Amino acid sequence: MLDHDPSLTYARDPHGVSVYLLACLNKRTDVAEELLKRGLALDIFEAVASGNDKRASELAKDDPGVAHHRLPDGRTPLHIAVEAGRPAMVIFCAMRGADLSAGPESPSLAAVDYPDASIAREMSVFLLMNASDPKARRTRDGKSAVQIAASRGYGDLVEMLLHRGADPGDIPNPPKVERVYFGRRYMRDRHGNAVTREDTYGIPQQWINQFVSVAHFDFDKVKQLQKLCPTLIQTRATWDELAIEAAAHMGLTPMADFLADLGAPVSTCTATLLGDSAVVKKLVNEDPACIRERGAHDIALLAYTAFGKEHVEIAAMLLDAGADPHARSLGQTTLHFAAGKGYLDLARLLLDRGADVNATAMVRGASVTPLAIAIQAKHDSVANFLKERGGRA
């Protein structure tokens, strides 16, 4: 057919879906490769479906709004990345401002229904920990994401969905999990004054996303952008994160301190990173549910005691209030973070309060214990202590 009519290389079905995209979604790599041999220039949907990050990046460079493109049926590149089972392209779309709960159906529905359990988990966890809607429902049958995950037998995703806010009444005998809480996230500044904020203030979302992105690593750029547009400090990126929250989970205390002084909201997590024990104590006393607060990317409150300086006093306070020493953030426990930073006193407190000295976490593709991390980071005092407490590498 292609020999007879080369223009069929770019053929599309009545829904605007290209033959190349259909081949990728149906795992027909032979067809996809034949089309590429004949000179097909991939669009963004085809690039994410095939996992061609080089082509996707080229398109994004020329068109910063590429993640917002839609097929005639309403699907975005993120929808296609999920349906094709491409976790790296899911992240690519998110980092370019994709709506993680975009219609016509939330991408998380296809993520939890993906037939490969490991890929389903990787995509779903990323979407959920960046605030994709845990209560999303499928149009054709009304099934919720947690019902779909349960039907697949994905128990870990059922727990993650319930943790992030899915309705436990959707499934029989739901497991008991800690439910995330954000009641005090945007209420006050560091001085206790009420905060009034909006997500955009009419600022282009692209600018906001850039500001929050650089808040992960570039203090000078943050200062420059804040001076140009002061209200940026109150705005939120499409992946559900403020600049001060980015600085907090990266352990960038001076940047978080700078933004807090300018009036950015100070959540329990951020107050913990800043070492403001009086504020943390006040927040937890006023609202005990704060102990279940999570920062950006679903990072547990307790972990913030290890991200900047070592905050043993605050960690003890949080543990006394019921914080879980086994809580995981980005797959790691707080003990993993303490080991990586060389925080001996914090490691001792965590183990005294029941932390698992041999908890494993996937770090750069390898399963590691806190001791393995301490050894790799050359923190000999922490490594020796963990060995004394039964740690294995």
C-alpha positions as CSV (number, residue, x, y, z in Angstrom):
1,M,0.0,0.0,0.0
2,L,2.8,2.4,0.8
3,D,4.6,1.5,-2.4
4,H,1.4,2.3,-4.3
5,D,0.7,5.5,-2.4
6,P,3.6,7.0,-0.3
7,S,1.2,9.6,1.2
8,L,-0.3,6.9,3.3
9,T,2.7,7.2,5.5
10,Y,0.8,10.1,7.1
11,A,-2.7,8.4,7.0
12,R,-5.0,9.1,9.9
13,D,-8.2,7.4,11.1
14,P,-11.5,9.2,11.5
15,H,-10.5,10.3,15.0
16,G,-7.3,12.0,13.7
17,V,-5.0,9.2,15.0
18,S,-2.1,8.5,12.7
19,V,-1.2,5.0,11.5
20,Y,2.1,5.3,13.2
21,L,0.4,6.1,16.5
22,L,-1.9,3.2,16.1
23,A,1.1,0.9,15.5
24,C,2.8,2.1,18.7
25,L,-0.3,1.8,20.8
26,N,-0.8,-1.7,19.5
27,K,2.8,-2.7,20.0
28,R,3.4,-3.2,16.2
29,T,7.0,-2.1,16.2
30,D,7.5,-3.6,12.8
31,V,4.8,-1.4,11.2
32,A,6.2,1.7,13.1
33,E,9.7,1.0,11.9
34,E,8.6,0.6,8.3
35,L,6.9,4.0,8.4
36,L,10.1,5.6,9.8
37,K,12.1,4.0,7.1
38,R,9.9,5.9,4.6
39,G,10.8,9.2,6.1
40,L,7.9,9.8,8.5
41,A,8.5,13.0,10.6
42,L,7.1,12.4,14.0
43,D,4.7,14.8,15.7
44,I,4.5,15.1,19.5
45,F,1.9,12.3,19.9
46,E,4.0,9.9,17.8
47,A,7.2,10.9,19.6
48,V,5.9,10.2,23.1
49,A,4.2,7.0,22.0
50,S,7.4,5.6,20.6
51,G,9.6,6.9,23.5
52,N,11.6,9.1,21.1
53,D,12.8,11.7,23.7
54,K,15.2,13.3,21.2
55,R,12.3,14.1,18.8
56,A,10.0,15.1,21.6
57,S,12.6,17.5,23.0
58,E,13.1,19.0,19.5
59,L,9.4,19.7,19.2
60,A,9.2,21.2,22.7
61,K,12.1,23.5,22.0
62,D,10.3,25.0,19.0
63,D,6.9,24.9,20.7
64,P,6.9,25.4,24.6
65,G,3.2,24.6,24.7
66,V,3.6,21.2,23.0
67,A,2.3,19.3,26.1
68,H,-1.1,21.0,25.7
69,H,-1.7,19.8,22.1
70,R,-4.8,17.6,21.7
71,L,-6.0,15.0,19.2
72,P,-9.4,15.5,17.8
73,D,-10.8,13.2,20.5
74,G,-9.4,15.5,23.2
75,R,-6.4,13.3,24.3
76,T,-3.1,15.1,25.1
77,P,0.4,13.8,24.6
78,L,0.3,12.8,28.3
79,H,-2.7,10.5,27.6
80,I,-0.8,8.9,24.7
81,A,2.4,8.5,26.8
82,V,0.4,6.6,29.5
83,E,-1.5,4.5,27.0
84,A,1.8,3.5,25.3
85,G,3.3,2.6,28.7
86,R,6.2,5.2,28.5
87,P,7.0,6.3,32.0
88,A,9.9,8.6,30.9
89,M,7.6,10.4,28.5
90,V,5.0,10.8,31.2
91,I,7.6,12.7,33.2
92,F,8.6,14.6,30.0
93,C,5.0,15.8,29.5
94,A,4.6,16.7,33.2
95,M,7.8,18.7,33.3
96,R,6.4,20.7,30.3
97,G,3.3,21.7,32.1
98,A,0.8,19.0,31.1
99,D,-2.4,18.9,33.1
100,L,-2.0,15.7,35.0
101,S,-5.8,15.3,35.4
102,A,-6.8,16.5,31.9
103,G,-9.9,15.2,30.3
104,P,-11.7,13.7,28.5
105,E,-10.6,11.1,31.1
106,S,-7.8,11.5,33.6
107,P,-4.5,9.9,32.4
108,S,-4.3,8.1,35.8
109,L,-7.2,5.8,34.7
110,A,-5.2,4.4,31.9
111,A,-2.1,4.3,34.1
112,V,-3.7,2.1,36.8
113,D,-5.2,-0.1,34.0
114,Y,-1.9,-0.7,32.2
115,P,-1.3,-4.5,31.9
116,D,2.3,-4.5,33.0
117,A,2.3,-4.1,36.8
118,S,5.7,-2.5,37.1
119,I,5.0,0.0,34.4
120,A,1.5,0.7,35.8
121,R,3.0,1.4,39.2
122,E,5.8,3.7,37.9
123,M,3.4,5.8,35.9
124,S,0.6,5.8,38.4
125,V,2.8,6.7,41.4
126,F,4.4,9.6,39.6
127,L,1.0,11.0,38.5
128,L,-0.5,10.6,42.0
129,M,2.4,12.0,44.0
130,N,2.2,15.1,41.7
131,A,-1.6,15.5,42.5
132,S,-3.3,13.7,39.6
133,D,-6.9,13.2,40.7
134,P,-7.2,10.0,42.8
135,K,-11.0,10.1,42.5
136,A,-11.1,10.0,38.7
137,R,-13.7,7.9,37.1
138,R,-14.0,6.2,33.7
139,T,-16.7,7.5,31.4
140,R,-17.9,4.3,29.8
141,D,-18.6,2.4,33.0
142,G,-18.2,4.9,35.9
143,K,-15.5,2.8,37.5
144,S,-13.0,4.7,39.7
145,A,-9.2,4.5,39.5
146,V,-9.2,2.5,42.8
147,Q,-11.7,0.0,41.4
148,I,-9.7,-0.5,38.3
149,A,-6.5,-1.0,40.3
150,A,-8.2,-3.5,42.5
151,S,-9.6,-5.4,39.5
152,R,-6.0,-5.7,38.2
153,G,-4.8,-7.0,41.5
154,Y,-2.5,-4.0,42.0
155,G,-2.6,-3.9,45.8
156,D,0.1,-1.3,46.1
157,L,-1.7,1.1,43.7
158,V,-4.9,0.6,45.7
159,E,-3.1,1.7,48.8
160,M,-1.5,4.6,47.0
161,L,-4.8,5.8,45.7
162,L,-6.5,5.6,49.1
163,H,-3.5,7.4,50.6
164,R,-3.9,10.2,48.1
165,G,-7.6,10.5,48.7
166,A,-9.6,7.9,46.7
167,D,-12.9,6.9,48.2
168,P,-12.5,3.7,50.3
169,G,-16.1,3.0,49.8
170,D,-15.5,2.1,46.2
171,I,-14.0,-1.3,47.1
172,P,-14.8,-4.0,49.5
173,N,-12.6,-4.4,52.6
174,P,-10.3,-1.4,51.8
175,P,-6.9,-1.6,53.4
176,K,-6.1,0.8,56.2
177,V,-3.6,3.4,55.0
178,E,-2.5,6.8,56.1
179,R,-4.6,9.4,54.4
180,V,-2.7,12.5,53.2
181,Y,-3.7,15.8,54.8
182,F,-3.2,19.4,53.4
183,G,-5.4,21.4,55.8
184,R,-2.6,23.8,56.8
185,R,-0.7,23.9,53.6
186,Y,-1.6,27.4,52.4
187,M,-3.1,29.0,55.5
188,R,-0.3,31.0,57.1
189,D,3.1,32.7,56.5
190,R,6.0,32.1,58.8
191,H,4.7,34.8,61.2
192,G,1.3,33.2,61.5
193,N,-0.5,35.8,59.3
194,A,-3.3,34.5,57.0
195,V,-2.2,34.0,53.4
196,T,-4.4,34.9,50.5
197,R,-3.1,33.4,47.3
198,E,-4.1,32.3,43.8
199,D,-2.6,29.6,41.6
200,T,-1.7,32.0,38.7
201,Y,-2.6,35.7,39.4
202,G,-3.1,35.8,35.6
203,I,0.6,35.0,35.1
204,P,1.2,32.6,32.2
205,Q,1.5,29.1,33.5
206,Q,4.7,28.6,31.6
207,W,6.4,31.4,33.6
208,I,5.1,29.8,36.9
209,N,6.4,26.4,35.9
210,Q,9.8,27.9,35.1
211,F,10.0,29.7,38.4
212,V,9.1,26.6,40.4
213,S,11.5,24.5,38.3
214,V,14.5,26.8,39.0
215,A,13.6,26.9,42.7
216,H,14.9,23.3,42.8
217,F,18.5,24.4,42.2
218,D,19.1,28.1,41.2
219,F,18.8,30.7,44.0
220,D,20.1,33.6,41.8
221,K,17.5,32.9,39.1
222,V,14.7,32.7,41.7
223,K,15.7,36.1,43.1
224,Q,15.8,37.6,39.5
225,L,12.4,36.2,38.6
226,Q,10.8,37.2,41.9
227,K,12.1,40.8,41.5
228,L,10.5,40.9,38.0
229,C,7.2,39.5,39.2
230,P,6.8,39.4,43.0
231,T,3.5,37.5,43.0
232,L,5.3,34.4,41.5
233,I,6.0,33.3,45.1
234,Q,2.3,32.6,45.7
235,T,1.7,30.7,42.4
236,R,1.6,26.9,41.9
237,A,3.1,24.8,39.1
238,T,1.0,22.4,37.2
239,W,2.5,19.5,39.2
240,D,1.1,21.0,42.4
241,E,4.2,22.7,43.9
242,L,5.1,26.2,45.0
243,A,8.6,27.5,44.7
244,I,9.1,27.5,48.5
245,E,8.0,23.8,48.5
246,A,10.6,23.0,45.8
247,A,13.3,24.7,47.9
248,A,12.2,22.8,51.0
249,H,12.3,19.3,49.6
250,M,15.6,20.0,48.0
251,G,17.0,21.1,51.3
252,L,17.8,24.6,50.1
253,T,17.2,26.3,53.4
254,P,18.5,29.8,52.4
255,M,16.2,29.9,49.4
256,A,13.2,28.7,51.5
257,D,14.1,31.2,54.2
258,F,14.2,34.0,51.5
259,L,10.8,33.1,50.1
260,A,9.3,32.7,53.6
261,D,10.5,36.2,54.5
262,L,8.7,37.5,51.4
263,G,5.4,36.1,52.6
264,A,5.2,32.7,50.9
265,P,3.0,30.2,52.6
266,V,4.8,28.1,55.2
267,S,3.3,24.6,55.6
268,T,4.2,22.2,58.4
269,C,6.7,20.6,56.0
270,T,8.4,23.9,55.1
271,A,8.5,25.0,58.8
272,T,10.2,21.7,59.6
273,L,12.9,22.3,56.9
274,L,13.4,25.8,58.3
275,G,14.0,24.3,61.7
276,D,11.2,26.5,63.2
277,S,10.2,24.1,66.1
278,A,7.8,26.7,67.6
279,V,5.8,26.9,64.4
280,V,5.8,23.1,63.9
281,K,4.6,22.6,67.5
282,K,1.9,25.2,67.2
283,L,0.6,23.7,63.9
284,V,0.5,20.1,65.2
285,N,-1.1,21.2,68.5
286,E,-3.8,23.2,66.8
287,D,-4.5,20.5,64.2
288,P,-3.1,17.0,65.0
289,A,-3.9,15.9,61.5
290,C,-0.9,17.9,60.4
291,I,1.2,14.9,61.3
292,R,-0.2,13.4,58.0
293,E,0.9,16.3,55.9
294,R,2.9,15.6,52.8
295,G,5.0,18.0,50.8
296,A,5.3,18.2,47.1
297,H,5.8,14.9,45.4
298,D,4.1,13.1,48.4
299,I,7.2,13.6,50.6
300,A,6.4,12.7,54.2
301,L,6.6,15.4,56.9
302,L,9.2,13.5,58.9
303,A,11.6,13.4,56.0
304,Y,12.0,17.2,56.1
305,T,14.0,16.8,59.4
306,A,16.8,15.4,57.2
307,F,16.7,17.5,54.1
308,G,18.5,20.6,55.2
309,K,20.1,20.8,58.6
310,E,19.6,17.9,61.1
311,H,16.5,18.6,63.1
312,V,16.5,16.0,65.8
313,E,14.3,18.0,68.2
314,I,11.6,18.4,65.6
315,A,11.8,14.8,64.6
316,A,11.3,13.7,68.2
317,M,8.3,16.1,68.5
318,L,6.8,14.6,65.3
319,L,7.4,11.0,66.4
320,D,5.8,11.8,69.8
321,A,2.8,13.2,67.9
322,G,2.4,9.9,65.9
323,A,4.6,10.4,62.8
324,D,5.4,7.0,61.2
325,P,9.1,6.3,61.2
326,H,8.6,3.9,58.3
327,A,6.9,6.4,56.1
328,R,8.4,6.6,52.6
329,S,9.2,9.5,50.4
330,L,10.3,9.0,46.8
331,G,10.7,5.3,47.9
332,Q,13.0,6.0,50.8
333,T,12.6,6.2,54.5
334,T,13.8,9.1,56.6
335,L,16.6,6.8,57.9
336,H,17.8,6.5,54.3
337,F,18.0,10.3,54.0
338,A,19.7,10.6,57.4
339,A,22.3,8.0,56.4
340,G,22.9,9.8,53.1
341,K,23.5,13.1,55.0
342,G,25.6,11.6,57.7
343,Y,23.2,12.6,60.4
344,L,24.1,10.3,63.3
345,D,21.9,11.8,66.0
346,L,18.8,11.7,63.8
347,A,19.6,8.1,62.7
348,R,19.9,7.1,66.4
349,L,16.5,8.7,67.2
350,L,14.8,7.0,64.3
351,L,16.1,3.6,65.3
352,D,15.2,4.1,68.9
353,R,11.7,4.9,67.7
354,G,11.3,1.8,65.7
355,A,12.7,2.5,62.2
356,D,13.8,-0.5,60.2
357,V,17.6,-0.5,60.0
358,N,17.5,-2.7,57.0
359,A,14.6,-1.1,55.1
360,T,15.4,-1.3,51.3
361,A,14.7,1.4,48.7
362,M,15.3,1.6,45.0
363,V,17.9,4.2,44.3
364,R,19.2,4.6,40.7
365,G,18.0,1.2,39.9
366,A,19.5,-0.6,42.8
367,S,17.9,-1.9,46.1
368,V,19.8,-0.3,48.9
369,T,19.7,-0.2,52.7
370,P,20.5,2.9,54.9
371,L,23.9,1.3,55.6
372,A,24.7,0.9,51.9
373,I,23.9,4.6,51.4
374,A,26.1,5.7,54.3
375,I,29.0,3.6,53.0
376,Q,28.6,5.1,49.5
377,A,28.5,8.6,50.9
378,K,31.6,7.9,53.1
379,H,29.8,8.8,56.3
380,D,31.9,6.4,58.5
381,S,30.4,7.3,61.9
382,V,26.9,6.7,60.7
383,A,27.9,3.5,58.8
384,N,29.6,2.1,62.0
385,F,26.6,3.0,64.1
386,L,24.2,1.3,61.7
387,K,26.4,-1.8,61.7
388,E,26.3,-1.9,65.5
389,R,22.5,-1.8,65.3
390,G,22.4,-4.7,62.9
391,G,22.5,-2.9,59.6
392,R,23.5,-4.8,56.5
393,A,24.8,-3.4,53.3
